[in-house]
Amino acid sequence: MANARIAILDDDPAIREHLTDIVTSRPEYDLAGTAPTIARARDLVVRKQPDLFLVDVGLPDGSGIDFIQFAKAQRDCKVLMITSFGDRETVVRALEAGADGYLLKDASATAIVEGIAATLAGGAPISPAAAAYLLERLQGEKPAARASGDDEADASRLTAREIELLEVFARGMSYKVAARALDISPLTVGNHVKSIYRKLAVHSRGEAVYSALRNGQLTLD
């Protein structure tokens, strides 16, 4: 199996070097390149076709959140945000834009390695600090009300198993690990994921986690 190609978008040279060291320390990954600006990162997407981009939010020529949509439009490229921005608005915007995971820069090298692996395997790792902040802010927001007997609302409700699956994905588990944790087959996991996406009208695990949190169907302890 070919190594996963990973690229880095961050304007801080020290962070780029740190992330480069993490990527190149793993024999299963190849460094596709690094970029200090969105313009350079776009060029990397086209020329190097990375499987995963590690992306910061605040950049000299724009927001890394805007880059998410470009990367996914050009190639089926996963995006793991690694940033110092842990406020609710930024986390929400990134997940809604299609980010596959969200870690803070103070995460340990081990946590970043695990986050990379989880994202490549289809998980949706979210930094505990970012998740805690998001949940704290969401506590004051009431979930959207369901009308009694509303067939459309009933159809959008997640099953208990789908909620369990979102819980393990939010903690960064891959399809295989989630299957073992829930004692189901990877194929069944895939079927549940398709059902979750359809019900929540989303296109990534990060979006699904956020949507389910926001509408009250999912809680994370």
N, CA and C of each residue as an Amber inpcrd file, in Angstrom:
protein
   663
   0.8390000  -1.1940000   0.0000000   0.0000000   0.0000000   0.0000000
   0.8800000   1.2530000   0.0000000   0.5540000   2.2190000  -0.8490000
   1.3460000   3.4360000  -0.9520000   1.2110000   4.2760000   0.3170000
   2.2810000   4.9850000   0.6380000   2.2510000   5.8710000   1.8000000
   1.2540000   6.9990000   1.5950000   0.6630000   7.4610000   2.6790000
  -0.2320000   8.6200000   2.6160000   0.6100000   9.8740000   2.4340000
   0.1650000  10.7490000   1.5390000   0.8790000  12.0020000   1.2620000
   0.2530000  13.1100000   2.1080000   1.0840000  13.7680000   2.9050000
   0.5980000  14.7900000   3.8330000   1.2770000  16.1200000   3.5510000
   0.4800000  17.1810000   3.4980000   0.9980000  18.5280000   3.2770000
   0.6360000  19.4070000   4.4700000   1.3600000  20.5070000   4.6230000
   1.2040000  21.3760000   5.7860000   1.0130000  22.8170000   5.3390000
   0.0020000  23.4930000   5.9090000  -0.2450000  24.9110000   5.6410000
  -0.2130000  25.6630000   6.9600000   0.8730000  26.4040000   7.1990000
   1.0240000  27.2070000   8.4150000   2.0750000  28.2740000   8.1490000
   1.8110000  29.5010000   8.5840000   2.7500000  30.5830000   8.3110000
   3.8630000  30.7070000   9.3480000   3.7920000  29.9390000  10.4280000
   4.8150000  29.9790000  11.4760000   5.9020000  28.9480000  11.1550000
   7.1410000  29.3860000  10.8740000   8.2130000  28.4440000  10.5050000
   8.4510000  27.3750000  11.5660000   8.3490000  27.7500000  12.8500000
   8.5920000  26.7810000  13.9240000   7.5170000  25.6940000  13.9320000
   6.2700000  26.0960000  13.6960000   5.1790000  25.1130000  13.6600000
   5.3240000  24.2150000  12.4420000   5.6570000  24.8050000  11.3020000
   5.8600000  23.9910000  10.0930000   6.9520000  22.9530000  10.3300000
   8.0300000  23.3710000  10.9860000   9.1270000  22.4420000  11.2630000
   8.6750000  21.3510000  12.2310000   7.9160000  21.7420000  13.2470000
   7.4140000  20.7750000  14.2250000   6.5170000  19.7300000  13.5600000
   5.5820000  20.1980000  12.7350000   4.6760000  19.2760000  12.0550000
   5.4210000  18.4290000  11.0230000   6.4030000  19.0300000  10.3690000
   7.2240000  18.2840000   9.4100000   7.9480000  17.1390000  10.1050000
   8.5120000  17.4330000  11.2850000   9.2140000  16.3910000  12.0430000
   8.2660000  15.2570000  12.4220000   7.0420000  15.6160000  12.7920000
   6.0610000  14.5910000  13.1760000   5.7220000  13.7090000  11.9810000
   5.4740000  14.3250000  10.8290000   5.1030000  13.5710000   9.6280000
   6.2450000  12.6850000   9.1500000   7.4500000  13.2550000   9.0760000
   8.5850000  12.5040000   8.5280000   9.1100000  11.4400000   9.4920000
   8.6710000  11.4920000  10.7440000   9.1010000  10.4720000  11.7070000
   8.3370000   9.1670000  11.5370000   7.2720000   9.2120000  10.7410000
   6.4230000   8.0330000  10.5460000   6.6980000   7.4200000   9.1750000
   7.0990000   6.1510000   9.1260000   7.4400000   5.5260000   7.8440000
   6.2560000   5.3670000   6.8990000   5.0280000   5.4290000   7.4380000
   3.8490000   5.2350000   6.5910000   3.3820000   6.5140000   5.9050000
   4.0730000   7.6450000   6.1780000   3.6640000   8.9240000   5.5850000
   4.7900000   9.5130000   4.7340000   4.3980000  10.2160000   3.6860000
   5.3340000  10.9900000   2.8660000   4.9470000  12.4580000   2.9730000
   5.9300000  13.3290000   3.1300000   5.6560000  14.7650000   3.1730000
   5.4750000  15.2840000   1.7510000   4.2680000  15.7410000   1.4380000
   3.9870000  16.2490000   0.0910000   4.4610000  17.6810000  -0.0840000
   4.7490000  18.3710000   1.0090000   5.2300000  19.7450000   0.9310000
   4.6590000  20.6050000   2.0350000   5.2130000  21.7880000   2.2080000
   4.7240000  22.7390000   3.1990000   4.4770000  24.0760000   2.5240000
   3.5910000  24.8700000   3.1080000   3.2570000  26.1750000   2.5300000
   2.9650000  27.1750000   3.6480000   3.4490000  28.4280000   3.4890000
   3.1790000  29.4690000   4.4800000   1.9490000  30.3020000   4.1310000
   1.4210000  30.1140000   2.9310000   0.2760000  30.9050000   2.4790000
  -0.7340000  30.0210000   1.7650000  -1.9550000  30.5160000   1.6570000
  -2.9980000  29.7780000   0.9440000  -2.6380000  29.6260000  -0.5310000
  -2.0680000  30.6650000  -1.1160000  -1.6950000  30.6090000  -2.5320000
  -0.7260000  29.4670000  -2.7980000   0.2730000  29.3260000  -1.9170000
   1.2510000  28.2400000  -2.0800000   0.5860000  26.8930000  -1.8220000
  -0.3360000  26.8520000  -0.8840000  -1.0230000  25.6020000  -0.5620000
  -1.8880000  25.1370000  -1.7300000  -2.5450000  26.0670000  -2.3900000
  -3.3480000  25.7100000  -3.5640000  -2.4850000  25.0640000  -4.6380000
  -1.2910000  25.5890000  -4.8040000  -0.3640000  25.0240000  -5.7830000
   0.0180000  23.5970000  -5.3920000   0.2030000  23.3680000  -4.0940000
   0.5370000  22.0270000  -3.6190000  -0.5960000  21.0430000  -3.8880000
  -1.8290000  21.4890000  -3.6920000  -2.9850000  20.6130000  -3.9410000
  -2.9680000  20.1310000  -5.3860000  -2.7180000  21.0530000  -6.3010000
  -2.7540000  20.7370000  -7.7310000  -1.5520000  19.8800000  -8.1410000
  -0.3630000  20.2560000  -7.6700000   0.8590000  19.5720000  -8.1320000
   1.1360000  18.2690000  -7.3920000   0.9170000  18.2530000  -6.0900000
   1.3140000  17.1000000  -5.2760000   0.1600000  16.1710000  -4.9090000
  -1.0580000  16.6380000  -5.0250000  -2.2490000  15.8380000  -4.7260000
  -2.1300000  15.0960000  -3.3840000  -2.0150000  15.8450000  -2.2920000
  -1.8950000  15.1960000  -0.9710000  -3.1900000  14.4980000  -0.5650000
  -3.0410000  13.5040000   0.3010000  -4.2040000  12.8100000   0.8380000
  -4.7630000  13.5460000   2.0490000  -3.8960000  14.2970000   2.7220000
  -4.2900000  15.0170000   3.9230000  -3.5240000  16.3300000   4.0120000
  -4.2360000  17.3950000   4.3580000  -3.6070000  18.6950000   4.5800000
  -3.7930000  19.0640000   6.0490000  -2.7020000  19.4290000   6.7150000
  -2.7480000  19.9770000   8.0720000  -2.8080000  21.4920000   7.9200000
  -3.8730000  22.1230000   8.4220000  -4.1580000  23.5220000   8.0780000
  -4.3500000  24.3960000   9.3190000  -3.6900000  25.5570000   9.3080000
  -3.8950000  26.5750000  10.3350000  -5.0520000  27.4650000   9.9030000
  -5.5650000  28.2740000  10.8130000  -6.6760000  29.1750000  10.4800000
  -6.1840000  30.5430000  10.0310000  -5.3990000  31.2030000  10.8850000
  -4.9470000  32.5560000  10.5720000  -3.7220000  32.5500000   9.6800000
  -3.8800000  33.0280000   8.4380000  -2.7880000  33.0280000   7.4640000
  -2.6530000  34.4140000   6.8260000  -1.4900000  34.7460000   6.2800000
  -1.2600000  36.0860000   5.7390000  -2.2170000  36.4900000   4.6210000
  -2.6640000  35.5290000   3.8270000  -3.5050000  35.8620000   2.6780000
  -4.9320000  35.3230000   2.8160000  -5.3880000  35.1220000   4.0440000
  -6.7740000  34.6990000   4.2250000  -6.9350000  33.7090000   5.3620000
  -8.0820000  33.0510000   5.3730000  -8.3950000  32.0780000   6.4190000
  -8.2130000  30.6570000   5.9070000  -7.6090000  29.8300000   6.7400000
  -7.4590000  28.4280000   6.3740000  -8.7920000  27.7390000   6.1850000
  -9.8460000  28.2940000   6.7830000 -11.1820000  27.7160000   6.6250000
 -11.6380000  27.8240000   5.1740000 -11.3210000  28.9390000   4.5280000
 -11.6740000  29.0960000   3.1130000 -10.9220000  28.0990000   2.2390000
  -9.7110000  27.7370000   2.6730000  -8.9000000  26.7890000   1.9040000
  -9.5140000  25.3920000   1.9020000 -10.2550000  25.0520000   2.9540000
 -10.8580000  23.7200000   3.0610000 -11.6860000  23.4130000   1.8220000
 -12.5530000  24.3400000   1.4560000 -13.4490000  24.1170000   0.3280000
 -12.6820000  23.9750000  -0.9810000 -11.6040000  24.7640000  -1.1300000
 -10.7870000  24.6550000  -2.3430000 -10.1580000  23.2640000  -2.4280000
  -9.5580000  22.8200000  -1.3220000  -8.8660000  21.5250000  -1.3170000
  -9.8230000  20.3860000  -1.6560000 -11.0060000  20.4300000  -1.0970000
 -11.9630000  19.3570000  -1.3200000 -12.5980000  19.4250000  -2.7070000
 -12.6640000  20.6260000  -3.2710000 -13.2280000  20.7720000  -4.6080000
 -12.2480000  20.2640000  -5.6660000 -10.9480000  20.4400000  -5.4140000
  -9.9330000  20.0320000  -6.3780000  -9.6150000  18.5440000  -6.3050000
  -9.7430000  18.0150000  -5.1060000  -9.3450000  16.6210000  -4.8770000
 -10.0470000  16.1270000  -3.6210000 -10.2730000  14.8440000  -3.5470000
 -10.8740000  14.2760000  -2.3450000  -9.8080000  14.2430000  -1.2490000
  -9.4620000  15.4290000  -0.7720000  -8.3690000  15.5990000   0.1870000
  -8.9480000  15.8350000   1.5820000  -8.4940000  15.0870000   2.5650000
  -8.9450000  15.3120000   3.9340000  -8.2080000  16.5120000   4.5240000
  -8.8720000  17.2140000   5.4340000  -8.2800000  18.3970000   6.0580000
  -8.3970000  18.2900000   7.5740000  -7.2510000  18.3400000   8.2330000
  -7.2060000  18.3430000   9.6900000  -6.7100000  19.7200000  10.1370000
  -7.5750000  20.4670000  10.8040000  -7.1860000  21.7750000  11.3060000
  -6.2840000  21.5960000  12.5240000  -5.1470000  22.2900000  12.5280000
  -4.2650000  22.3270000  13.6970000  -3.9560000  23.7980000  13.9360000
  -4.6000000  24.3770000  14.9290000  -4.5790000  25.8220000  15.0880000
  -4.6340000  26.2230000  16.5550000  -4.3480000  27.4830000  16.8110000
  -4.4430000  28.0120000  18.1740000  -5.8230000  28.5890000  18.4450000
  -6.6740000  28.6560000  17.4050000  -8.0230000  29.2020000  17.5500000
  -8.9740000  28.1190000  18.0710000  -9.4000000  28.2510000  19.3370000
 -10.2990000  27.2630000  19.9070000 -11.6510000  27.8270000  20.2600000
 -11.9550000  29.0410000  19.7730000 -13.2460000  29.6490000  20.0890000
 -14.3650000  28.9750000  19.3090000 -15.5550000  29.0800000  19.8430000
 -16.7080000  28.3940000  19.2640000 -16.9260000  28.7670000  17.8090000
 -16.8820000  30.0660000  17.4950000 -17.1890000  30.4980000  16.1320000
 -16.2420000  29.8700000  15.1150000 -14.9520000  29.8560000  15.4470000
 -13.9660000  29.3010000  14.5150000 -14.1350000  27.8010000  14.3590000
 -14.3510000  27.1010000  15.4810000 -14.5590000  25.6500000  15.4210000
 -15.7730000  25.3210000  14.5560000 -16.8670000  26.0290000  14.7890000
 -18.1030000  25.7860000  14.0460000 -17.9030000  26.0560000  12.5620000
 -17.2830000  27.1780000  12.2350000 -17.0660000  27.5240000  10.8210000
 -16.2120000  26.4730000  10.1220000 -15.1940000  25.9780000  10.8040000
 -14.3200000  24.9730000  10.1960000 -15.0730000  23.6780000   9.9340000
 -15.8580000  23.2300000  10.9050000 -16.6100000  21.9930000  10.7310000
 -17.6690000  22.1400000   9.6460000 -18.3270000  23.2910000   9.6170000
 -19.3500000  23.5120000   8.5910000 -18.7280000  23.5940000   7.2000000
 -17.4670000  24.0530000   7.1280000 -16.7830000  24.1490000   5.8340000
 -16.3010000  22.7900000   5.3380000 -16.3470000  21.7740000   6.2200000
 -15.9630000  20.4300000   5.8010000 -14.6930000  19.8920000   6.4110000
 -14.1490000  20.5610000   7.4460000 -12.9530000  20.0430000   8.1120000
 -13.2360000  18.6440000   8.6490000 -12.2670000  17.7540000   8.5070000
 -12.4470000  16.3740000   8.9550000 -12.0430000  16.1840000  10.4130000
 -11.3520000  17.1660000  10.9840000 -10.9440000  17.0920000  12.3760000
 -10.4410000  18.4470000  12.8200000 -10.3110000  18.6250000  14.1430000
  -9.9270000  19.9310000  14.6760000  -9.0990000  19.7310000  15.9440000
  -7.7990000  20.0380000  15.8620000  -6.9050000  19.9410000  17.0050000
  -6.2960000  21.3040000  17.2950000  -5.9380000  21.5210000  18.5450000
  -5.2640000  22.7550000  18.9260000  -3.7500000  22.5360000  18.9050000
  -3.0120000  23.6290000  18.6890000  -1.5650000  23.5180000  18.5340000
  -0.8470000  23.0670000  19.8000000  -1.5220000  23.1740000  20.9480000
  -0.8680000  22.7200000  22.1730000  -1.0160000  21.2160000  22.3780000
  -1.6070000  20.5400000  21.4020000  -1.7240000  19.0740000  21.4670000
  -0.3280000  18.4610000  21.4310000  -0.1570000  17.3560000  22.1050000
   1.1400000  16.6800000  22.1120000   1.4270000  16.0810000  20.7450000
   2.6920000  15.7640000  20.5130000   3.0640000  15.1340000  19.2430000
   2.3250000  13.8120000  19.0820000   2.1520000  13.0890000  20.1800000
   1.4180000  11.8150000  20.1210000  -0.0240000  12.0410000  19.7020000
  -0.6460000  13.0810000  20.2710000  -2.0410000  13.3780000  19.9280000
  -2.1640000  13.7660000  18.4610000  -1.1840000  14.4850000  17.9470000
  -1.2150000  14.8860000  16.5380000  -1.0350000  13.6620000  15.6390000
  -0.1090000  12.7900000  16.0070000   0.0880000  11.5510000  15.2350000
  -1.2050000  10.7380000  15.2130000  -1.8430000  10.6160000  16.3750000
  -3.1010000   9.8720000  16.4560000  -4.2020000  10.5610000  15.6660000
  -4.2050000  11.9020000  15.6930000  -5.1980000  12.6560000  14.9340000
  -5.0320000  12.4730000  13.4390000  -3.7840000  12.4540000  12.9830000
  -3.5070000  12.2310000  11.5610000  -3.9950000  10.8440000  11.1490000
  -3.6320000   9.8480000  11.9390000  -4.0280000   8.4720000  11.6240000
  -5.5470000   8.3300000  11.6260000  -6.1900000   8.9330000  12.6190000
  -7.6460000   8.8330000  12.7140000  -8.3190000   9.5040000  11.5250000
  -7.8250000  10.6720000  11.1320000  -8.4210000  11.3970000  10.0030000
  -8.2730000  10.6020000   8.7110000  -7.0830000  10.0610000   8.4760000
  -6.8530000   9.2700000   7.2680000  -7.7230000   8.0140000   7.2480000
  -8.0340000   7.4970000   8.4460000  -8.8400000   6.2710000   8.5400000
 -10.3360000   6.5560000   8.5220000 -10.7030000   7.8460000   8.4410000
 -12.1210000   8.1790000   8.3810000 -12.7140000   8.6790000   9.6740000
 -11.8780000   8.8620000  10.7120000 -12.3680000   9.3970000  11.9750000
 -12.4880000  10.9130000  11.9310000 -12.9530000  11.4750000  13.0380000
 -13.1220000  12.9260000  13.1420000 -12.5750000  13.3990000  14.4780000
 -11.2420000  13.4190000  14.6310000 -10.6660000  13.8200000  15.9170000
 -10.9300000  15.2910000  16.2260000 -11.3730000  15.5570000  17.4460000
 -11.6090000  16.9200000  17.8870000 -10.8860000  17.1210000  19.2070000
 -10.0680000  18.1590000  19.2940000  -9.3310000  18.4420000  20.5180000
 -10.2850000  18.5480000  21.6950000  -9.9820000  17.8900000  22.8140000
 -10.8570000  17.9920000  23.9880000 -11.1240000  19.4330000  24.3890000
 -10.1020000  20.2880000  24.2950000 -10.2900000  21.6910000  24.6650000
 -11.2860000  22.3700000  23.7330000 -11.1690000  22.1100000  22.4240000
 -12.0900000  22.7120000  21.4630000 -13.5030000  22.1750000  21.6580000
 -13.6070000  20.8720000  21.9020000 -14.9230000  20.2670000  22.1020000
 -15.5620000  20.7900000  23.3780000 -14.7630000  20.9270000  24.4290000
 -15.2980000  21.4120000  25.7030000 -15.8010000  22.8410000  25.5570000
 -15.0410000  23.6650000  24.8360000 -15.4630000  25.0470000  24.6480000
 -16.7360000  25.1060000  23.8220000 -16.7680000  24.3060000  22.7720000
 -17.9420000  24.2800000  21.9090000 -19.1760000  23.8370000  22.6890000
 -19.0340000  22.7870000  23.4720000 -20.1650000  22.2830000  24.2370000
 -20.6160000  23.2820000  25.2980000 -19.6500000  23.9810000  25.9120000
 -19.9790000  24.9820000  26.9180000 -20.8430000  26.0890000  26.3150000
 -20.4750000  26.5130000  25.1110000 -21.2350000  27.5570000  24.4560000
 -22.5810000  27.0760000  23.9630000 -22.6520000  25.7770000  23.6130000
 -23.9000000  25.2220000  23.0930000 -24.9340000  24.9570000  24.1950000
 -24.4730000  24.9240000  25.4420000 -25.3900000  24.6200000  26.5390000
 -26.5120000  25.6450000  26.6440000 -26.2120000  26.8770000  26.2290000
 -27.2330000  27.9190000  26.3120000 -28.1570000  27.9590000  25.1190000
 -27.9100000  27.0920000  24.1370000 -28.7430000  27.0610000  22.9440000
 -29.6710000  25.8550000  23.0040000 -30.9450000  26.0840000  22.8690000
 -31.9010000  24.9900000  22.9010000 -31.9140000  24.2740000  21.5630000
 -31.9650000  22.9470000  21.5740000 -32.0640000  22.2070000  20.3190000
 -33.3390000  22.5820000  19.5830000 -33.2920000  22.4450000  18.2790000
 -34.4700000  22.7550000  17.4770000 -35.6380000  21.8850000  17.9190000
 -36.7760000  22.5060000  18.1000000 -37.9510000  21.7780000  18.5890000
 -38.4940000  20.8480000  17.5180000 -38.9840000  19.6930000  17.9780000
 -39.6180000  18.7600000  17.0500000 -41.1160000  18.8680000  17.2150000
 -41.8020000  19.0170000  16.1220000 -43.2650000  19.0560000  16.1770000
 -43.7790000  17.6530000  16.4130000 -44.7630000  17.5390000  17.2810000
 -45.3320000  16.2300000  17.5880000 -45.9510000  15.6270000  16.3430000
 -45.5550000  14.4020000  16.0260000 -46.1130000  13.7210000  14.8670000
 -45.5250000  14.1840000  13.5460000 -44.4590000  14.9740000  13.5870000
 -43.8450000  15.4870000  12.3670000 -43.0210000  14.3720000  11.7300000
 -43.4710000  13.8580000  10.5920000 -42.7890000  12.7360000   9.9500000
 -41.3730000  13.0990000   9.5340000 -41.1980000  14.3490000   9.0680000
 -39.8700000  14.7620000   8.6120000 -38.8960000  14.7920000   9.7800000
 -39.3450000  15.2990000  10.9380000 -38.4880000  15.3360000  12.1200000
 -38.1440000  13.9290000  12.5640000 -39.1310000  13.0310000  12.5500000
 -38.8810000  11.6500000  12.9350000 -37.8480000  11.0070000  12.0190000
 -37.9450000  11.2990000  10.7380000 -37.0370000  10.7020000   9.7580000
 -35.5990000  11.1710000   9.9510000 -35.4060000  12.3610000  10.5370000
 -34.0670000  12.8970000  10.7120000 -33.4420000  12.5000000  12.0390000
 -34.1990000  11.7950000  12.8930000 -33.6680000  11.3920000  14.1780000
 -32.6650000  10.2540000  14.0200000 -31.5310000  10.3830000  14.7020000
 -30.5270000   9.3310000  14.6670000 -30.9460000   8.1700000  15.5740000
 -30.5780000   6.9670000  15.1750000 -30.8330000   5.8140000  16.0300000
 -29.7990000   5.7870000  17.1490000 -30.0470000   4.9670000  18.1640000
 -29.1150000   4.8450000  19.2840000 -27.7450000   4.3830000  18.7870000
 -27.7240000   3.4750000  17.8250000 -26.4570000   2.9740000  17.2910000
 -25.7140000   4.0630000  16.5150000 -26.4430000   4.8790000  15.7680000
 -25.8140000   5.9700000  15.0180000 -25.2060000   7.0010000  15.9640000
 -25.8790000   7.2600000  17.0700000 -25.3460000   8.1920000  18.0670000
 -24.0840000   7.6120000  18.7000000 -24.0950000   6.3110000  19.0020000
 -22.9050000   5.6650000  19.5510000 -21.7370000   5.7860000  18.5820000
 -22.0200000   5.6260000  17.3020000 -20.9770000   5.7000000  16.2830000
 -20.3920000   7.1120000  16.2050000 -21.2450000   8.1290000  16.2640000
 -20.7490000   9.5070000  16.2540000 -19.8820000   9.7830000  17.4790000
 -20.2520000   9.2150000  18.6080000 -19.4770000   9.4080000  19.8280000
 -18.0570000   8.8700000  19.6730000 -17.9280000   7.6820000  19.0870000
 -16.5890000   7.1180000  18.9340000 -15.8120000   7.8230000  17.8240000
 -16.4830000   8.2630000  16.7720000 -15.8040000   9.0300000  15.7310000
 -15.2770000  10.3480000  16.2820000 -16.0590000  11.0020000  17.1460000
 -15.6430000  12.2750000  17.7290000 -14.3920000  12.1130000  18.5760000
 -14.1470000  10.9020000  19.0390000 -12.9450000  10.6320000  19.8260000
 -11.7970000  10.1200000  18.9640000 -11.9810000  10.1750000  17.6420000
 -10.8780000   9.8850000  16.7390000 -10.7250000   8.4450000  16.3070000
 -11.6950000   7.6070000  16.5940000 -11.5760000   6.2000000  16.2190000
 -11.7740000   6.0000000  14.7140000 -11.0550000   5.0520000  14.1630000
 -11.2090000   4.6960000  12.7590000 -12.4140000   3.7870000  12.5750000
 -12.7640000   3.4910000  11.3050000 -13.8600000   2.5630000  11.0250000
 -13.6300000   1.2260000  11.7380000 -12.3940000   0.6840000  11.6070000
 -12.1210000  -0.6410000  12.1600000 -12.2140000  -0.6470000  13.6750000
 -11.6240000   0.3880000  14.3050000 -11.6640000   0.4570000  15.7700000
 -13.0910000   0.6620000  16.2500000 -13.8510000   1.5140000  15.5330000
 -15.2520000   1.7480000  15.8920000 -16.0530000   0.4510000  15.7640000
 -15.7590000  -0.3080000  14.7130000 -16.4630000  -1.5760000  14.5140000
 -16.2040000  -2.5310000  15.6770000 -14.9520000  -2.5920000  16.1120000
 -14.6160000  -3.4670000  17.2450000 -15.2720000  -2.9620000  18.5280000
 -15.2330000  -1.6310000  18.7260000 -15.7930000  -1.0580000  19.9490000
 -17.2990000  -1.3040000  20.0510000 -17.9790000  -1.2810000  18.9060000
 -19.4270000  -1.4580000  18.8990000 -19.8440000  -2.8820000  18.5540000
 -18.8420000  -3.7390000  18.3000000 -19.0890000  -5.1470000  17.9760000
 -19.9680000  -5.2960000  16.7430000 -19.6070000  -4.5260000  15.6890000
 -20.2810000  -4.6250000  14.4050000 -19.2170000  -4.6770000  13.3080000
 -19.6100000  -4.9960000  12.0950000 -18.6430000  -5.0990000  11.0080000
 -18.3400000  -3.7220000  10.4210000 -17.1520000  -3.5450000   9.8030000
 -16.8250000  -2.2820000   9.1410000 -17.8610000  -1.9130000   8.0710000
 -18.4320000  -2.9290000   7.3980000 -19.4620000  -2.6680000   6.3920000
 -20.6890000  -2.0380000   7.0410000 -21.0590000  -2.5470000   8.2090000
 -22.2050000  -1.9830000   8.9270000 -21.9060000  -0.5550000   9.3680000
 -20.6620000  -0.3130000   9.7670000 -20.2600000   1.0550000  10.1220000
 -20.4740000   1.9800000   8.9280000 -20.0380000   1.5300000   7.7540000
 -20.2050000   2.3430000   6.5480000 -21.6680000   2.6250000   6.2440000
 -22.5120000   1.6400000   6.4390000 -23.9460000   1.8420000   6.1980000
 -24.5280000   2.8600000   7.1780000 -24.0830000   2.7830000   8.4250000
 -24.5540000   3.7460000   9.4250000 -24.0960000   5.1640000   9.0600000
 -22.8570000   5.2690000   8.5900000 -22.3230000   6.5880000   8.2200000
 -23.1600000   7.2010000   7.0990000 -23.5000000   6.4080000   6.0980000
 -24.3310000   6.9050000   4.9980000 -25.6810000   7.3840000   5.5140000
 -26.2530000   6.6360000   6.4500000 -27.5420000   7.0090000   7.0240000
 -27.4300000   8.3040000   7.8180000 -26.3420000   8.4450000   8.5740000
 -26.1220000   9.6630000   9.3660000 -26.0020000  10.8710000   8.4500000
 -25.1980000  10.7400000   7.3940000 -25.0200000  11.8510000   6.4570000
 -26.3510000  12.2640000   5.8420000 -27.1580000  11.2660000   5.4710000
 -28.4410000  11.5580000   4.8390000 -29.3790000  12.2700000   5.8130000
 -29.4470000  11.7780000   7.0220000 -30.3610000  12.3620000   8.0080000
 -29.9730000  13.7820000   8.4050000 -28.6640000  14.0180000   8.5320000
 -28.2020000  15.3270000   8.9870000 -27.8690000  16.2730000   7.8310000
 -27.9400000  15.7630000   6.5970000 -27.6340000  16.5640000   5.4060000
 -26.2320000  17.1500000   5.4880000 -25.2460000  16.2880000   5.7720000
 -23.8530000  16.7180000   5.8830000 -22.9930000  15.8480000   4.9690000
 -21.7040000  16.2060000   4.8980000 -20.8220000  15.5010000   3.9770000
 -19.5050000  15.0690000   4.6220000 -19.3460000  15.3100000   5.9230000
 -18.1320000  14.8760000   6.6060000 -18.4560000  14.5190000   8.0420000
 -17.5730000  13.7650000   8.6730000 -17.8050000  13.3710000  10.0580000
 -17.7680000  14.5670000  10.9950000 -16.8800000  15.5190000  10.6930000
 -16.8340000  16.7190000  11.5150000 -18.1550000  17.4680000  11.4940000
 -18.7320000  17.6220000  10.3020000 -20.0310000  18.2710000  10.1760000
 -21.1020000  17.4790000  10.9210000 -21.0350000  16.1550000  10.8180000
 -22.0460000  15.3160000  11.4700000 -21.9860000  15.4650000  12.9820000
 -20.7670000  15.4670000  13.5320000 -20.6110000  15.6210000  14.9780000
 -21.1790000  16.9580000  15.4270000 -20.8030000  18.0170000  14.7060000
 -21.2920000  19.3460000  15.1020000 -22.8140000  19.4400000  14.9780000
 -23.3550000  18.9540000  13.8650000 -24.7970000  19.0420000  13.6400000
 -25.5620000  18.3020000  14.7310000 -25.0700000  17.1030000  15.0910000
 -25.7510000  16.3170000  16.1170000 -25.6230000  16.9620000  17.4920000
 -24.4770000  17.6140000  17.7550000 -24.3230000  18.3470000  19.0090000
 -25.3000000  19.5090000  19.0710000 -25.3830000  20.2190000  17.9680000
 -26.2010000  21.4290000  17.9390000 -27.6890000  21.1210000  18.0920000
 -28.1470000  20.0300000  17.4750000 -29.5760000  19.7380000  17.5670000
 -29.9470000  18.8720000  18.7770000 -28.9320000  18.6070000  19.6220000
 -29.2080000  17.9200000  20.8690000 -29.2470000  16.4040000  20.8050000
 -28.9500000  15.8220000  19.6370000 -28.9950000  14.3630000  19.5230000
 -27.7230000  13.7020000  20.0440000 -26.6390000  14.4960000  20.1860000
 -25.3490000  13.9510000  20.6280000 -24.8030000  14.8080000  21.7600000
 -24.2770000  14.1660000  22.7850000 -23.5630000  14.8510000  23.8560000
 -22.2490000  14.1240000  24.0850000 -21.2170000  14.8750000  24.4560000
 -19.9190000  14.2860000  24.7350000 -19.5260000  14.5920000  26.1600000
 -19.2050000  13.5710000  26.9440000 -18.8030000  13.7790000  28.3360000
 -17.3320000  14.1550000  28.4150000
